[in-house]
Amino acid sequence: MPEYSRVKDKSTGHKFTVIASAVDEDAMQVLKQDAVDVVGEPLPPEYAHESLSSPTTSGQTATTKKEKADD
């Protein structure tokens, strides 16, 4: 049975389990957490969520001016 490590993707913040020999130290941070469940199966991924209160710079912006009707 392969040895597993729990890692966090440095760019996305997602946490997931990988085979220990496949860890990319440049892209992943190895976590000190269990990587498998009680029967030895890899744990499911945990996806990072952006806070709804954090400002965002992506997407479209709307103007607050009302369009004037032609007279």
C-alpha positions as CSV (number, residue, x, y, z in Angstrom):
1,M,0.0,0.0,0.0
2,P,1.5,3.4,-0.9
3,E,2.3,6.1,1.7
4,Y,0.0,9.1,1.4
5,S,0.5,12.8,2.4
6,R,-2.1,15.5,3.0
7,V,-1.1,18.6,1.2
8,K,-2.3,22.2,0.5
9,D,-2.1,23.7,-2.9
10,K,-0.1,27.0,-2.5
11,S,-2.0,28.7,-5.3
12,T,-5.6,27.7,-4.6
13,G,-5.6,26.8,-0.9
14,H,-7.3,23.4,-1.7
15,K,-6.3,20.5,0.6
16,F,-6.1,17.0,-0.8
17,T,-4.3,13.7,-0.4
18,V,-1.5,12.5,-2.7
19,I,1.0,9.7,-2.9
20,A,3.9,10.9,-0.8
21,S,6.4,10.4,-3.6
22,A,4.4,12.7,-5.9
23,V,4.5,15.7,-3.6
24,D,5.7,18.8,-5.5
25,E,7.4,21.0,-2.8
26,D,7.2,24.1,-5.1
27,A,3.4,23.9,-5.6
28,M,2.3,22.1,-2.4
29,Q,2.7,22.5,1.4
30,V,2.8,19.2,3.3
31,L,0.3,19.3,6.2
32,K,0.7,17.6,9.5
33,Q,-2.8,16.0,9.2
34,D,-4.0,12.5,8.6
35,A,-4.1,11.7,4.9
36,V,-6.2,8.6,5.1
37,D,-9.3,7.4,6.9
38,V,-9.5,4.5,9.5
39,V,-9.5,1.9,6.7
40,G,-6.6,3.4,4.8
41,E,-8.5,5.2,2.0
42,P,-7.3,8.7,1.0
43,L,-9.4,11.5,2.5
44,P,-11.6,13.5,0.1
45,P,-10.4,17.0,-1.0
46,E,-11.3,20.1,0.9
47,Y,-11.9,23.1,-1.4
48,A,-10.9,26.6,-0.3
49,H,-13.7,29.1,-0.3
50,E,-13.3,32.8,-0.7
51,S,-14.9,34.9,1.9
52,L,-18.1,36.7,0.8
53,S,-17.0,39.7,2.7
54,S,-13.6,40.0,0.9
55,P,-13.4,42.5,-1.9
56,T,-13.0,41.3,-5.5
57,T,-11.4,42.9,-8.4
58,S,-12.7,40.5,-11.1
59,G,-16.0,40.7,-13.0
60,Q,-17.9,43.5,-14.5
61,T,-18.7,46.8,-12.9
62,A,-21.9,48.8,-13.2
63,T,-22.2,52.5,-13.4
64,T,-24.6,54.2,-11.0
65,K,-25.7,57.0,-13.4
66,K,-29.1,56.8,-14.9
67,E,-29.3,57.1,-18.6
68,K,-31.0,60.2,-19.7
69,A,-33.8,59.9,-22.2
70,D,-33.5,61.9,-25.4
71,D,-36.0,64.8,-25.4
